Amino acid sequence: MGTLANLTLVFVAGFITALATGIGALPFFFISEVSDRLQVGLWGLASGIMISASTFGLILEGMAEADGRGDYLLMVAGLAAGVVLVIVANRIISDHHFDPREYEEADFQKLVLILGILTVHSFPEGVAVGVSFAELNLAGGLSFGPFVVPLLAIFMTVAISIHNVPEGLAISIPLRSMGVSNWKMVWWAVFSSLPQPIGAVLAFYFVRIAKEFLPAGFGFAAGAMIYLVLSEFVPEALEKGSGLPGRGHRELVTGLVVGFAVMVPLAFL
């Protein structure tokens, strides 16, 4: 397949993960609010999925690539770069805190700023999808029309999609309090993940033209996502669970365990 067809497929995969964020708004079509207990459990689920996908998908694949090249240092450098980039980006935008309520009230310039801020959180997930397609149309994948799709790419696309559901829910809750319509909540949830297909395409193109840096690409995506889980997802869950019995630790751990239980077997299929 040509480069344009490959890039289109990767973009579609990234866009599917963005659309999955909209699923987080769907409960409000049937109920008026979501309990803190469920929110904590879902953040735990998302964290378990991301850590397992990063560890048993990206890191193991990166180690295999590094082993074949005899260069584990490149893998470690990628991991460190992913963490550092997220830390630096967060510090740069630290003065620009916003609430999803601002979506409805923002003009075009403000929306561009918000999308830029969201890129810090959403872009690494797109990168993870992109690098997982590095072996696209090579032996060992599943046939999908004219494409041969790597199993890792399917695994990461599913993992990121499931992970995005709690994020969509977290965005929808304050919008619900403003009386925003259900379908507009779905749109704003998807909007929050729009950097993902862009990140997927850029990462895929980079690792295809610079294959010697593939271990670093896997490491970068894994490092960024694991750091996001530890620095943002888990603290967010604990904040939501602060008023629950046991401060929500049971719900968080349950979500983590379920996330691992769902994704780890898929990683070894």
N, C-alpha and C positions, 0 to 999 in steps of 0.2 A: 504494500500500500504506500501511497505517496505521503510526503510530510504533512500536507494540508489535511488529508483524511485522518492521519494519526493525531494531529493536534485537535481536530474536531472531536474525535472520540474522547480524548482526555478532557477537553472542555466540557463535554456532555457529562462525563463522570463527576467532574467537580461541580457542575450545576445540579446534578442529582443530590449531592450532599447538601447544597444550599437549599434546595426545595424541601429536603427533609426537615430543615429547621422550622418550616411552616407547620409541620405536624404538631409541634409543641403548642400551637394556638388552637388546635382542633377541640381539646376538651371543653373550651368555653362555648362551643356550639351547643353543649348539653348541660353544663353546670355553670354556676356563677362564680365559684372560687375553688382553688386547689389548696389542700391542707399543707401546712409546713412539714408534716411528717412525710407526705408523698414527695414534696420538693427535695427534702434532704436525701431520700432514697434514690431519687432520679439523678441528683448530682453525684451520689456515690456510684450509681450505675455507669454514668458517663465517665467518671474517673477510672473505674475498673476497666472499662472498655479501652480507654485511651492508653493506660499504662500497659495493658496486655498487648494491644496492637503495636505499641512502640517497642516493647521488649521482644515479643515472640514473632513480630513481623519485621519491623524495620531494623532493629539492632541485629537480630540473627542473620537477616539477609545481608546487612552491611558487613558483618563479620565474615560471612561466606565470601563476599566479594573481596574483602581485605585479605583473606587467607589465600585466595587465588592470586593476588598481586603481591603478597608478602608485605603488606603495608597497613598495619593496624593503627599506626600513628595518624593516618589520614582519617580513619574512622573516629578516633578519639578527638581529633581536631574538629571534626564536624559536630560531634556532640557538644563540645564546649562552645562552638560558634552559635549553635542554636540557642543555648541558654543565654549567652552574652547578648545576642541580638534582641531577645525578648526583654531582658533587663534594661538594656539601653533604650529600646523603643518605649517601654513603660515610663522611664524617667523623662523622656522627651515630652511625652503627652500627659505627664502627671498633673499639669495645671489645667487640663481640659477634661474634667469629670462631667459626665452627663448622665441623664436618666432617660430611659426609653420614652418617657412622656414628652421629651423634647422633639421626638420625631414629628409628632403632629403639629408642633408649633414652629418648626424650623423653616427658614427660607432656603433657597437653593444653596447659597454659600455655606450655611450652617450644616446642611445635609452632606455637603462635600467634606467638611471637617469631620463630621461624625463618621462618615464612611472611612476616612483616613484613620481614625482612632480604632474603628472596628477591624481594620486591616491588621493591626498588631496582633489581635487575638485570633483572627480567622485565617490569615494568610498562611501560617505554618501548617494548618490542617490541609489547605490546598496543596502545599508543597509535599506533604506526605502522600497525597493521592498521586501527584505528578511523578515523584520518583518511583513509586510502586509500579508504574507503567514502563519502567526503563527497558524491560525485556519484551515489549510489545512486538508481536508478529515474529517472535523467535520460538524455537521448539520448547515444549513443556507446558504450554498454556491450554486454555479452552477455546475452541472455535466459536466465534461470535460473528456470524455473517462472514465477511471477507477478512476479519481480524482474528489473530490468535492472541487472546488476552491472558496475561500472567495471572496465576492464582493469587499472588500477593496483591495485585491490583484489585481483584474482586474482594478480597479480604479487607483491604484498607478502605475501599469505597463503602462497603457495608458498615465497617466499624465507625467511620466518620459520620455516616448518615445517622446511625443510632445515637451516637454521642451528641449530635446537633439537636435532638428532640428536647432535652432539658433546657438547652440554651433558648430555644424558641419559646418554651413555657415561661422562662424567667423574664424574657422580653415582653411577653403578652400580659403578665399579671398587672404591671402598672398601667398598661394601656387599657385594660379592662376597667380599672378604677376611674379612668377618664371617660368611660362610656364609648370608647372607640368600637366601631362595628367589627364583627367577627372576621370578615374577609379582609379588612384593612389590617387587623392584627396579624393575619397570615402573611400579608404582603410585607409588613415591617419585620417580621421574623425572618423571612427569606432575604430581605434587604440586608440584614445584619451579617449574612454569610456570603454576600456577593463576591468578596475578595477570593473566595475559595477556588472557583473555576479559573480565575486569572492566575493565582498562585500555582495551580496544577499545571497549566499550560507552560508557564515560564520554567518551572522546575523540570518538567519532562523535556522541554527543548534543550535545556542546559545539559542534563545528564546524557542526552543522546549525542550531542556534539562534543562533549568532553567526558567520555566514558571513564577516563582514568580517575575522575573525581567522584565516581558513583558511590564508593564507601563513605565519602564525606557528605554526600547528599542524603544518604540514609541516616547517617549520624545526626546531621543538622535537623532533619524533620523530627527524629526521635527526641533529641535533646530539647527542642523547643516545646514539643507537646507535653513531655513529662514535667518540664518546669512550669508550664501553664497549669497543669493539674495540681501540682504541689503548692503553687503560689496563689492560685485564684479559685479553682474549682472546690478544693477541699475547704479552704477558708470560707467560701461562700456557703457551702453546705453547713459548716459549723455555726455560722452566723444565723442561718435560717433555723437551725435546730436549737438555738440557745434557750428557747422557752419550753422545750420538750423535756420529758423525763430523761435523765441521763445526758442532757444537752444534745440529743440527737445522735450520739455516738453509735447506738445500736442500729439506727436506720442507715447511717453512713456506711458502717461496716457491712451490713446486709447488702446494700447496693454494690459496694466494691466486690464482694464475693460473687454476687450474681453476674456482674460484668465480666469477671475473670472466667467464671464457669461457662458463660456463653461463648466467649471469644477464643479462649485457649484451645479447645478442641478443634475449632475451625482453622486455627493457625497451623495445625499439624495434619490436616487432611491432605 
